[in-house]
Each structure stands twice: as structure tokens, then as C-alpha cells.
Amino acid sequence: LTKLGYNVTITVRSDEKGTAAINEIISINPSASVDFMLLNMSDLSSVVEFSTAYKTKYTVLDLLINNAGIMATPFSKTIDGFESQFQVNHLAHFLLTHHLFPLLRHAGKSRVINVSSRAHLRWQEPLDLNDVINVTEESYDRWQAYGRSKLSNILFSNALNARFPYSESGISFNSLHPGLVNTNLLQNAGLGASTVATAISVEDGIQCILYLATSEEVEGVSGVYFADCKQVRGSDISTWAQSQAEADKLWEASMRFCQLSEGSFGVLP
């Protein structure tokens, strides 16, 4: 993105990680316009603090890539009381998008990309959103929970598209499966060596993200789930991921969890 002239802000949980990431980017592209800011998705107050700080630096946002994530982690709840994968992978992105929405509008034309996964197919039933609060260690299934969070990424894009169609907002909302990408998420999730051996490189894994971020082919396309730079159809997308009722259910619960009143999404002083 920096090679295409974007001014890029990356989010990290520590100054050390941020500095290392910036140095790596500049080593590849010395003219890169890039900075980092601290953000902890497991703490919703951190999302608010980041958003406030970001809006003191910038007034326009052309592209928001919601890509933070954890995968198949042991049972835990966040400081906010939600099952961790649900909050880190979905709910914090929901709140972040709310706070940055005015900047997306100011851009005239902008894009929001939610990085999902084929693993959304692991969740094969209607969403039970009381469970993200009431879940116990005994009832918790780490892969089911991951699937629910990735299903939520698709449904969030669809819910945004239904409420803010491109023809009115100038913002497109899409989701994607990047592939099984060889990152530390695979090792942390305990996947076997044979599975890891089939993973694609990070360079290959970002291709669909870059396509949705920059291609003129998808200008105005919104509410679509992609893989390999193509719209996904058939058995590779679940029935639940295509349900507007499920998208509405997730939206209403997310608004409630973030303590936002009806009609207030993206409306800020």
C-alpha cells in the first residue's frame, strides 16, 4: 500500500512491535509514509482511546482493513466480559468502525474490508449471542468460537452494506477469506506440521486484501464475500453467512454490547 502512495497507519500492542514493523516496511520501501499507533482489541476502552487519538491526527480515511485476530485460543474472557475471540475478531472491529465512520464518509469514496476465513463454516447454526457472555470453560469449544467470530466478520460487512448502501454512503463493505496463511497464528493454534506445510506465504495471503483495497474492478461492489479475488458462491459460504436475519441479529447485539443506541452507529460529535 505504501508503494501505491497510501499513508498507512498500522496498529500494534507495543512500541517495540510497532518500531520493528515500521523498520521492516522502510527497509523495503524507503519512501514509505507509515506510522504506528497502540491498540489492544481485547479492551474496548483501548479502541475508544485509539480512535480519539487517530482523529486528532487525521480527518479523512480512505481505507479501513479490519485484520486483527486471534485463532482457536484457550478459553478466556476479556476485561469487558466477552468471550475473547468474539471480541478481538469482531466486536472491537465493530466499535472501531463506528468511531472512524465519519472519517470514511469524509473521504467521498472509501472502503472497509473485514478479513474473515473459510473457518466460518465451522459454525453451522444460528448465532447464540448470549453465549459470548455466558460461555464457561466447560462449554467452550475453541474452534467453534473461532468459526463464530469469522462468521461475524461476514455478517458485519453485510449488515453495514444493508444500512449504508454504496449508492448513498460512498463506502463499500466487503469480507474475504485470505487462504491458510503461514503466520504464527497456525503454530499458536496447535495445527500440525502437515497442515502448516500446506499454508501459503504471507505475500500470497495478502493478494485478495490488496485486490479489494485497490482494484477498480470492485469499485462500488459491496456486501460480498471473496476468496482468490473472486466472489464466493456455493458450498464455500455457509447458509448462515448469507442470512440477513443473522446479520441483523449480530448488528443489534453488537450495538447493545458497545452501548450504542439505535441509529447512532457512526454518528459522533
C-alpha positions in Angstrom: 0.0 0.0 0.0 2.8 2.4 0.8 4.3 1.7 -2.7 0.9 2.9 -4.1 1.2 6.1 -2.2 -1.0 5.4 0.7 -0.3 7.0 4.1 -0.5 3.9 6.2 -1.2 3.6 10.0 -0.7 0.2 11.5 -1.9 -0.8 14.9 0.2 -2.7 17.4 0.1 -3.6 21.1 3.5 -2.4 22.0 6.0 0.3 20.9 8.6 -2.4 20.3 6.4 -4.3 17.8 5.5 -1.0 16.1 9.1 0.1 15.7 10.1 -3.3 14.3 7.2 -3.2 11.8 8.0 0.3 10.7 11.7 -0.5 10.2 10.8 -3.6 8.1 8.5 -1.6 5.9 11.0 1.2 5.4 13.7 -1.3 4.6 11.6 -2.5 1.7 10.3 1.0 0.7 12.4 3.8 2.0 9.9 6.4 0.8 7.0 4.8 2.7 4.7 7.1 4.6 3.8 4.9 7.6 3.3 5.2 11.3 2.0 3.1 14.1 -0.4 3.6 17.0 -1.1 1.5 20.0 -4.4 -0.5 20.1 -5.5 -3.5 22.2 -8.6 -5.1 20.8 -9.2 -7.1 24.0 -10.0 -3.9 25.7 -12.8 -1.7 24.3 -11.6 1.3 26.1 -8.4 1.0 24.1 -10.4 1.1 20.9 -12.0 4.4 22.0 -8.6 5.8 23.1 -7.0 4.9 19.8 -9.9 6.3 17.7 -9.8 9.6 19.6 -6.1 9.9 19.1 -6.4 8.9 15.4 -9.0 11.6 14.8 -6.7 14.3 16.3 -4.1 13.4 13.6 -6.3 12.7 10.6 -9.7 13.9 9.2 -10.1 11.5 6.3 -9.9 7.7 6.0 -9.9 6.1 2.5 -9.4 2.5 3.6 -10.0 0.6 6.8 -8.7 -3.0 6.9 -10.1 -4.9 9.9 -7.5 -7.6 10.2 -6.6 -8.0 13.9 -7.3 -11.5 15.1 -6.6 -14.5 17.3 -7.4 -18.1 16.4 -8.6 -21.1 18.4 -7.2 -19.7 21.7 -7.8 -21.4 25.1 -10.9 -20.2 27.0 -10.7 -16.7 28.3 -12.9 -13.6 28.6 -11.8 -10.0 28.1 -11.8 -7.2 30.6 -15.2 -6.3 29.1 -16.7 -9.7 29.9 -16.9 -11.2 26.4 -15.5 -14.4 25.0 -12.1 -13.3 23.8 -12.2 -14.5 20.1 -15.6 -12.8 19.6 -14.4 -9.5 21.0 -10.9 -9.4 19.4 -12.1 -10.7 16.0 -15.4 -9.0 15.7 -16.7 -6.7 18.5 -13.7 -4.5 18.7 -13.7 -4.0 14.9 -17.4 -3.1 15.1 -16.7 -0.4 17.7 -13.6 0.8 15.8 -15.6 1.1 12.6 -18.2 3.1 14.4 -15.7 5.6 15.7 -13.9 6.0 12.4 -17.1 6.1 10.3 -17.2 10.0 10.0 -13.6 9.9 8.5 -14.7 7.3 6.0 -17.6 9.5 5.0 -15.4 12.5 4.6 -13.3 10.6 2.0 -16.1 10.7 -0.5 -15.4 7.2 -1.7 -13.9 4.7 0.8 -13.6 1.0 1.5 -14.0 -1.2 4.6 -12.5 -4.7 4.4 -13.2 -7.3 7.1 -10.8 -10.2 7.0 -12.8 -13.4 7.6 -12.0 -17.0 6.9 -13.3 -20.2 5.4 -13.3 -21.3 9.0 -16.7 -19.5 9.3 -18.0 -22.9 8.1 -17.2 -24.3 11.5 -20.2 -22.5 12.9 -23.3 -24.3 11.4 -26.2 -23.0 13.4 -27.9 -19.7 14.2 -25.8 -17.3 16.3 -26.4 -17.5 20.1 -25.0 -14.2 21.2 -25.9 -14.6 24.8 -23.3 -17.3 24.8 -20.4 -14.8 24.2 -21.1 -13.5 27.7 -22.4 -16.7 29.4 -19.9 -19.2 28.0 -18.0 -21.2 30.5 -14.7 -23.1 30.2 -16.6 -26.3 30.3 -18.9 -25.3 27.4 -16.3 -23.6 25.3 -15.1 -25.1 22.0 -12.1 -23.0 20.7 -12.6 -23.9 17.0 -16.4 -23.3 17.2 -15.8 -20.0 18.8 -13.3 -19.1 16.1 -15.8 -20.1 13.5 -18.5 -17.9 15.1 -16.1 -14.9 15.1 -15.2 -15.4 11.4 -18.9 -15.7 10.5 -19.4 -12.5 12.4 -16.9 -10.8 10.0 -19.0 -11.7 7.0 -22.3 -10.8 8.7 -20.9 -7.4 9.9 -20.0 -6.5 6.3 -23.4 -7.5 5.1 -25.1 -5.5 7.9 -23.1 -2.4 7.1 -24.0 -2.7 3.4 -27.7 -3.1 4.2 -27.6 0.1 6.4 -25.2 2.2 4.4 -25.5 1.2 0.7 -22.7 2.4 -1.5 -25.1 4.5 -3.6 -25.9 6.6 -0.6 -22.7 6.4 1.6 -19.9 6.1 -0.9 -18.5 3.4 1.3 -18.1 -0.3 0.3 -18.1 -3.1 2.8 -16.7 -6.5 1.9 -15.2 -9.5 3.5 -12.8 -12.2 2.4 -11.0 -15.5 3.1 -7.2 -14.8 2.6 -6.3 -18.5 2.5 -4.5 -20.6 5.0 -1.6 -18.2 5.6 1.7 -19.2 7.1 1.7 -16.9 10.2 2.3 -17.6 13.9 -1.5 -18.0 14.3 -1.1 -21.5 12.9 1.5 -22.6 15.4 -0.3 -20.8 18.3 -3.5 -22.7 17.4 -1.6 -26.0 17.6 -2.1 -27.0 14.0 0.1 -30.0 12.9 3.2 -29.8 10.7 1.4 -31.4 7.8 -1.3 -28.7 7.8 1.2 -25.9 8.2 3.2 -27.3 5.3 0.2 -26.6 3.0 -0.1 -22.9 4.1 0.6 -20.2 1.6 3.0 -17.3 2.1 2.1 -14.0 3.6 2.7 -12.4 0.2 0.2 -14.7 -1.4 -2.2 -14.3 1.6 -2.5 -10.5 1.2 -3.4 -10.6 -2.5 -7.1 -10.7 -2.1 -6.9 -8.0 0.6 -4.9 -5.8 -1.8 -7.4 -6.5 -4.6 -10.4 -5.4 -2.5 -8.4 -2.4 -1.3 -7.2 -1.0 -4.6 -8.8 -2.6 -7.6 -11.1 -0.5 -9.8 -12.9 -3.8 -10.6 -14.6 -3.7 -7.2 -15.4 0.0 -7.1 -18.9 0.2 -5.8 -19.1 -3.6 -5.1 -20.4 -4.1 -1.5 -21.7 -6.8 0.8 -19.8 -9.5 -0.9 -17.6 -12.3 0.5 -14.4 -13.0 -1.6 -11.7 -15.6 -1.9 -8.9 -15.7 -4.5 -10.1 -12.3 -5.7 -13.5 -13.7 -6.7 -16.9 -13.7 -5.2 -17.5 -16.9 -3.2 -20.6 -18.9 -4.1 -22.0 -22.4 -3.4 -20.8 -24.6 -0.5 -17.8 -22.4 0.3 -20.1 -19.9 2.0 -22.5 -21.0 4.7 -26.2 -20.5 4.6 -25.9 -18.5 7.9 -23.4 -16.2 6.3 -26.0 -15.2 3.6 -28.8 -14.7 6.1 -29.9 -11.1 6.6 -31.8 -12.1 9.7 -28.5 -13.4 11.2 -26.7 -10.1 10.1 -29.5 -8.1 11.8 -29.2 -10.2 14.9 -25.5 -9.7 15.1 -25.9 -5.9 14.5 -28.4 -5.4 17.2 -26.4 -7.4 19.8 -23.2 -5.6 18.8 -24.9 -2.2 19.2 -26.1 -3.3 22.7 -22.7 -4.7 23.7 -21.0 -1.5 22.7 -23.7 0.5 24.5 -24.8 2.3 21.3 -28.4 3.4 20.9 -30.4 2.6 17.8 -29.5 4.7 14.8 -26.3 6.0 16.4 -23.7 4.0 14.5 -21.1 6.3 13.0 -22.8 9.3 14.5 -20.3 11.2 16.7 -19.9 14.7 18.0 
